[in-house]
Amino acid sequence: MRAAVLAEYGEPLAIEDVDPPEPDPHGVVVDVEACGICRSDWHAWRGHGEWADDRVPIGQILGHEPAGRVVEIGDRVEALGPGDRVAVPFNLGDGTCAQCRNGHGNVCEDGYALGFESDVPGAFAERVHVPHAEFNAARLPDGVSATEAAALGCRYVTAFHALAHRADIDGGDRVAVHGCGGLGLAAVQIADALGASVVAVDVRDEPLAMATTLGADATVDASAVDDVAAEIEAITDGGAHVSVDALGRAETCRNSVDCLRSRGAHVQVGLTTDAERGEVSLPIDEITRWDVSFLGSRGMPPSRYDELLRMIDAGRLEPERLVTNRVGLEDVSDRLAAMTDYETSGIEVVTAFESR
């Protein structure tokens, strides 16, 4: 089968013919129909993460936002069969540890990160293996397309988990979203669907315009104001109840914390670059004084995918509206390179895996 392989950091991915996966006893093989291209793939491609012992190895098949049809099942799999349509979380749990048993499979004690470690080759390929499939694979409703499911990827589910589960936003909350890439735009749409009033922040006109169409009540061009936090405080009449850093830069993280009202909550979903190397300076005394919460959020528990899928099936959320480009496997390298200077918008999805 064809697959996009990380040959060298920062260099074009190698499109290679590799052996197709075979299912473990607890796993299934999925014929990939669509796979999102994510900024986390960009981090992996650039070789980031060594500061957290999380650097993706050379030789890895990237891609962690797949959807498709089951084509093979392991001997122990009973709840899934060939032809079943599924989305596959990137944060794969084993289904047995204390975290998984308590509904927190996204931080499984013995979990895998699809497409980021050698034990779980990714989905920039014609087929992908899903371990512990009865726990991890999420059945798709008939009304949810493969492209829409791929748009869920790690960005949409991460934004949903961050807002609905970690920050527990309520109708009427003021939410600020810093960075309007795919993850930030997903957060805008989800916060709006959950009843919040949303302020979107970026430095580019196109993502800010898109944020408005997805439900943002106000936008802030961070390149055109002297104090982003003060601008948000004015718009929200005292500061955001919840603020999301969807980019991972020191500046956006600090702005997110600074724009909160007392007892507000910052949620960190963007990963840092080699400029920050996992470390950001924060106003700890202010966080303490105003009873501010600082939350991390990673993916979403596989056991809670049904919440999101029901909202999509009912038309309350529309992740496919974030899809701006459909490409082939051989185009992935160019799309990753475009992310370096923030030349992409929304969510781009691989939908063609065979050679042209």
LINUR-V582262 format. One record per residue. N is the residue number from 1. SS is DSSP state (H for helix, E for strand, C for the rest). PHI is phi in degrees with one decimal (999 if undefined). D_CENTER is the distance of its C-alpha to the mean C-alpha in Angstrom with 2 decimals. Layout:
BEGIN
n = [N | N]
ss = [SS | SS]
phi = [PHI | PHI]
d_center = [D_CENTER | D_CENTER]
END
This chain:
BEGIN
n = [1 | 2 | 3 | 4 | 5 | 6 | 7 | 8 | 9 | 10 | 11 | 12 | 13 | 14 | 15 | 16 | 17 | 18 | 19 | 20 | 21 | 22 | 23 | 24 | 25 | 26 | 27 | 28 | 29 | 30 | 31 | 32 | 33 | 34 | 35 | 36 | 37 | 38 | 39 | 40 | 41 | 42 | 43 | 44 | 45 | 46 | 47 | 48 | 49 | 50 | 51 | 52 | 53 | 54 | 55 | 56 | 57 | 58 | 59 | 60 | 61 | 62 | 63 | 64 | 65 | 66 | 67 | 68 | 69 | 70 | 71 | 72 | 73 | 74 | 75 | 76 | 77 | 78 | 79 | 80 | 81 | 82 | 83 | 84 | 85 | 86 | 87 | 88 | 89 | 90 | 91 | 92 | 93 | 94 | 95 | 96 | 97 | 98 | 99 | 100 | 101 | 102 | 103 | 104 | 105 | 106 | 107 | 108 | 109 | 110 | 111 | 112 | 113 | 114 | 115 | 116 | 117 | 118 | 119 | 120 | 121 | 122 | 123 | 124 | 125 | 126 | 127 | 128 | 129 | 130 | 131 | 132 | 133 | 134 | 135 | 136 | 137 | 138 | 139 | 140 | 141 | 142 | 143 | 144 | 145 | 146 | 147 | 148 | 149 | 150 | 151 | 152 | 153 | 154 | 155 | 156 | 157 | 158 | 159 | 160 | 161 | 162 | 163 | 164 | 165 | 166 | 167 | 168 | 169 | 170 | 171 | 172 | 173 | 174 | 175 | 176 | 177 | 178 | 179 | 180 | 181 | 182 | 183 | 184 | 185 | 186 | 187 | 188 | 189 | 190 | 191 | 192 | 193 | 194 | 195 | 196 | 197 | 198 | 199 | 200 | 201 | 202 | 203 | 204 | 205 | 206 | 207 | 208 | 209 | 210 | 211 | 212 | 213 | 214 | 215 | 216 | 217 | 218 | 219 | 220 | 221 | 222 | 223 | 224 | 225 | 226 | 227 | 228 | 229 | 230 | 231 | 232 | 233 | 234 | 235 | 236 | 237 | 238 | 239 | 240 | 241 | 242 | 243 | 244 | 245 | 246 | 247 | 248 | 249 | 250 | 251 | 252 | 253 | 254 | 255 | 256 | 257 | 258 | 259 | 260 | 261 | 262 | 263 | 264 | 265 | 266 | 267 | 268 | 269 | 270 | 271 | 272 | 273 | 274 | 275 | 276 | 277 | 278 | 279 | 280 | 281 | 282 | 283 | 284 | 285 | 286 | 287 | 288 | 289 | 290 | 291 | 292 | 293 | 294 | 295 | 296 | 297 | 298 | 299 | 300 | 301 | 302 | 303 | 304 | 305 | 306 | 307 | 308 | 309 | 310 | 311 | 312 | 313 | 314 | 315 | 316 | 317 | 318 | 319 | 320 | 321 | 322 | 323 | 324 | 325 | 326 | 327 | 328 | 329 | 330 | 331 | 332 | 333 | 334 | 335 | 336 | 337 | 338 | 339 | 340 | 341 | 342 | 343 | 344 | 345 | 346 | 347 | 348 | 349 | 350 | 351 | 352 | 353 | 354 | 355 | 356]
ss = [C | E | E | E | E | C | C | C | C | C | C | C | C | E | E | E | E | C | C | C | C | C | C | C | C | C | C | E | E | E | E | E | E | E | E | E | E | C | H | H | H | H | H | H | H | H | C | C | C | H | H | H | C | C | C | C | C | C | C | C | E | C | C | C | C | E | E | E | E | E | E | E | E | C | C | C | C | C | C | C | C | C | C | C | E | E | E | E | C | C | E | E | C | C | C | C | C | H | H | H | H | C | C | C | H | H | H | C | C | C | C | E | E | C | C | C | E | C | C | E | C | C | C | C | E | C | E | E | E | E | C | C | H | H | H | H | E | E | E | C | C | C | C | C | C | H | H | H | H | H | H | H | H | H | H | H | H | H | H | H | H | H | H | H | H | H | C | C | C | C | C | C | C | E | E | E | E | E | C | C | C | H | H | H | H | H | H | H | H | H | H | H | H | C | C | C | E | E | E | E | E | E | C | C | H | H | H | H | H | H | H | H | H | C | C | C | C | E | E | E | E | C | C | C | C | C | C | H | H | H | H | H | H | H | H | C | C | C | C | E | E | E | E | E | E | C | C | C | C | H | H | H | H | H | H | H | H | H | C | E | E | E | E | E | E | E | E | E | C | C | C | C | C | C | C | C | C | C | C | C | C | C | C | H | H | H | H | H | H | C | C | C | E | E | E | E | C | C | C | C | C | H | H | H | H | H | H | H | H | H | H | H | H | C | C | C | C | C | H | H | H | H | E | E | E | E | E | E | H | H | H | H | H | H | H | H | H | H | H | H | C | C | C | C | C | C | E | E | E | E | E | E | C | C | C | C]
phi = [999 | -85.8 | -150.7 | -98.7 | -111.8 | -73.5 | -92.0 | -149.2 | -64.0 | 78.8 | -106.5 | -54.5 | -65.3 | -88.1 | -87.2 | -123.9 | -91.0 | -125.8 | -67.4 | -67.9 | -72.4 | -117.7 | -75.0 | -66.9 | -53.7 | -99.3 | -113.7 | -134.7 | -106.3 | -113.6 | -78.4 | -75.3 | -100.6 | -159.7 | -148.3 | -69.3 | -105.6 | -115.4 | -64.6 | -65.2 | -62.6 | -62.5 | -56.9 | -63.7 | -62.8 | -79.0 | 85.9 | -72.4 | 105.6 | -65.6 | -69.1 | -117.3 | 52.6 | -135.6 | -79.0 | -72.5 | -73.6 | -59.7 | 96.1 | -76.2 | -80.8 | -81.7 | 105.0 | -140.0 | -129.1 | -95.0 | -145.8 | 176.7 | -116.0 | -66.9 | -119.4 | -143.0 | -129.6 | -78.3 | -61.5 | -96.0 | -86.7 | -118.9 | -87.6 | -127.3 | -145.6 | -53.4 | 97.8 | -65.0 | -90.9 | -140.1 | -103.2 | -122.5 | -65.7 | -78.4 | -91.5 | -92.2 | -98.7 | -92.6 | 77.9 | -121.0 | -73.7 | -61.9 | -65.0 | -62.6 | -66.8 | -103.1 | 85.2 | -122.8 | -62.4 | -67.6 | -123.0 | -51.4 | -65.8 | -126.4 | -83.7 | -124.7 | -113.5 | -55.0 | 82.1 | -117.7 | -143.0 | -63.1 | -69.9 | -133.5 | -55.2 | -84.4 | -112.9 | -79.4 | -161.7 | -69.5 | -140.4 | -139.8 | -94.2 | -117.1 | -74.9 | 45.4 | -65.3 | -67.1 | -87.7 | -94.3 | -69.7 | -106.2 | -63.3 | -96.1 | -61.2 | -58.8 | -82.8 | -107.6 | -76.6 | -62.4 | -63.3 | -64.3 | -66.7 | -66.9 | -65.2 | -61.9 | 36.3 | -97.7 | -72.7 | -67.7 | -68.4 | -63.0 | -63.9 | -64.5 | -61.6 | -60.7 | -86.4 | -80.6 | -105.0 | -78.1 | -87.1 | 53.4 | -68.1 | -115.4 | -58.5 | 96.8 | -65.2 | -96.2 | -120.1 | -108.9 | -123.6 | -101.3 | 99.6 | -112.6 | -78.5 | -59.1 | -66.5 | -65.8 | -65.3 | -61.1 | -62.7 | -61.1 | -63.8 | -68.5 | -59.7 | -63.2 | -65.0 | -85.7 | 98.3 | -84.8 | -97.4 | -116.1 | -112.7 | -102.9 | -124.6 | -161.8 | -114.5 | -119.9 | -67.5 | -62.4 | -63.2 | -66.8 | -65.2 | -65.2 | -59.5 | -63.6 | -67.9 | -92.9 | 125.1 | -66.3 | -83.7 | -152.5 | -130.8 | -129.9 | -85.7 | -65.2 | -82.3 | -111.9 | -126.0 | -79.0 | -138.7 | -61.7 | -61.4 | -64.5 | -62.7 | -67.3 | -60.2 | -68.8 | -65.7 | -95.4 | 57.2 | 125.4 | 117.3 | -76.3 | -74.4 | -136.4 | -132.9 | -118.2 | -94.5 | -99.7 | -116.1 | 95.2 | -94.8 | -56.6 | -65.6 | -70.1 | -64.1 | -65.3 | -60.9 | -63.4 | -67.9 | -68.1 | -87.0 | -79.8 | -82.3 | -59.0 | 65.3 | -77.9 | -130.7 | -94.0 | -121.7 | -96.4 | -122.1 | -77.3 | -89.1 | -75.4 | -103.8 | -72.3 | -72.7 | -95.0 | 51.7 | 82.5 | -124.8 | -134.4 | -77.6 | -131.0 | -80.4 | -60.3 | -62.9 | -67.9 | -59.2 | -69.2 | -60.1 | -102.5 | 58.9 | -86.3 | -100.3 | -120.4 | -118.0 | -100.3 | -150.3 | -133.4 | 55.7 | -154.6 | -56.9 | -54.9 | -69.8 | -110.6 | -58.9 | -61.8 | -58.9 | -70.2 | -65.0 | -64.7 | -65.9 | -69.0 | -61.7 | -84.3 | 83.5 | -79.9 | -128.8 | -134.6 | -61.6 | -65.8 | -65.1 | -84.4 | -76.7 | -109.7 | -158.2 | -116.1 | -132.6 | -96.9 | -58.4 | -72.6 | -90.3 | -59.9 | -58.8 | -64.4 | -71.3 | -66.1 | -60.2 | -65.6 | -69.8 | -58.2 | -108.5 | 56.2 | -97.1 | -111.3 | -139.8 | 63.3 | -119.5 | -104.7 | -130.9 | -79.7 | -124.1 | -126.6 | -112.8 | -85.2 | -68.0 | -81.4]
d_center = [26.05 | 24.30 | 21.32 | 19.73 | 20.62 | 20.02 | 23.68 | 23.72 | 21.31 | 20.97 | 23.09 | 22.47 | 21.03 | 23.92 | 24.07 | 26.04 | 27.69 | 26.73 | 27.87 | 25.86 | 24.56 | 26.75 | 25.69 | 26.33 | 28.44 | 25.45 | 23.07 | 22.68 | 22.22 | 20.14 | 21.19 | 18.04 | 18.36 | 15.08 | 12.08 | 9.41 | 9.85 | 7.05 | 8.26 | 7.78 | 10.26 | 12.27 | 12.61 | 13.80 | 16.03 | 17.53 | 18.38 | 16.75 | 16.63 | 20.30 | 20.88 | 18.91 | 20.33 | 16.94 | 17.86 | 17.03 | 20.49 | 22.28 | 22.71 | 19.22 | 17.91 | 14.40 | 11.73 | 9.25 | 8.18 | 11.79 | 14.11 | 17.86 | 21.15 | 22.59 | 25.56 | 26.74 | 26.79 | 28.04 | 31.35 | 29.99 | 27.53 | 29.14 | 26.57 | 25.01 | 27.02 | 27.12 | 25.95 | 23.45 | 20.32 | 17.11 | 13.33 | 12.26 | 9.69 | 8.79 | 10.34 | 13.76 | 16.59 | 20.28 | 21.17 | 24.18 | 23.49 | 24.07 | 20.42 | 19.76 | 23.06 | 22.26 | 19.01 | 16.65 | 15.68 | 12.27 | 14.69 | 17.29 | 20.19 | 20.52 | 17.08 | 15.49 | 12.33 | 12.37 | 13.21 | 13.66 | 17.04 | 20.22 | 20.58 | 17.65 | 17.79 | 14.83 | 14.70 | 15.82 | 19.00 | 21.18 | 20.66 | 18.47 | 19.68 | 18.07 | 19.87 | 20.95 | 20.04 | 21.73 | 19.46 | 16.12 | 16.44 | 15.94 | 18.69 | 18.03 | 20.49 | 22.81 | 21.58 | 17.96 | 17.93 | 16.19 | 14.70 | 13.45 | 12.05 | 10.30 | 8.80 | 7.29 | 5.53 | 2.69 | 1.92 | 5.35 | 6.10 | 5.02 | 7.02 | 9.48 | 10.16 | 10.58 | 12.96 | 14.65 | 15.08 | 15.01 | 16.57 | 18.25 | 18.84 | 21.97 | 23.42 | 25.00 | 22.73 | 22.13 | 18.51 | 17.74 | 14.50 | 14.89 | 13.30 | 12.69 | 10.47 | 7.89 | 5.86 | 9.47 | 10.90 | 8.82 | 10.09 | 13.44 | 13.84 | 12.98 | 15.24 | 17.88 | 17.85 | 18.35 | 21.33 | 20.45 | 21.84 | 19.24 | 19.88 | 17.55 | 18.16 | 17.97 | 20.70 | 20.51 | 22.27 | 20.25 | 16.87 | 19.06 | 20.96 | 17.98 | 16.83 | 20.38 | 20.31 | 17.22 | 19.07 | 19.38 | 22.93 | 23.34 | 21.93 | 22.80 | 23.27 | 22.96 | 25.23 | 27.94 | 28.43 | 29.90 | 28.09 | 24.61 | 24.87 | 28.35 | 27.31 | 24.70 | 27.34 | 29.77 | 27.56 | 26.61 | 30.16 | 29.59 | 25.95 | 22.59 | 22.30 | 18.58 | 16.87 | 13.28 | 12.78 | 9.65 | 11.34 | 12.82 | 16.36 | 19.39 | 20.54 | 17.53 | 17.33 | 21.08 | 21.16 | 18.72 | 21.05 | 24.14 | 23.47 | 23.48 | 26.58 | 28.27 | 26.45 | 23.16 | 19.80 | 17.38 | 13.78 | 12.16 | 8.41 | 9.01 | 10.57 | 14.18 | 16.02 | 19.46 | 21.05 | 20.01 | 19.69 | 17.96 | 20.68 | 20.96 | 24.23 | 24.18 | 27.07 | 27.62 | 30.94 | 29.52 | 26.68 | 29.48 | 31.95 | 29.82 | 28.23 | 24.68 | 21.80 | 19.13 | 16.17 | 13.33 | 10.31 | 8.24 | 6.45 | 9.26 | 12.76 | 13.60 | 16.73 | 15.21 | 13.45 | 16.80 | 16.52 | 13.71 | 15.40 | 18.68 | 17.64 | 16.49 | 19.69 | 21.72 | 20.50 | 19.22 | 15.69 | 15.33 | 11.93 | 14.21 | 15.56 | 12.60 | 13.48 | 15.86 | 16.80 | 17.50 | 18.69 | 20.35 | 19.61 | 22.04 | 20.22 | 17.04 | 18.85 | 19.86 | 16.47 | 15.15 | 18.38 | 17.90 | 14.84 | 17.32 | 19.17 | 16.46 | 18.15 | 15.34 | 14.29 | 11.90 | 10.13 | 12.36 | 12.92 | 15.44 | 17.99 | 21.07 | 21.50 | 25.28 | 27.36 | 28.61]
END
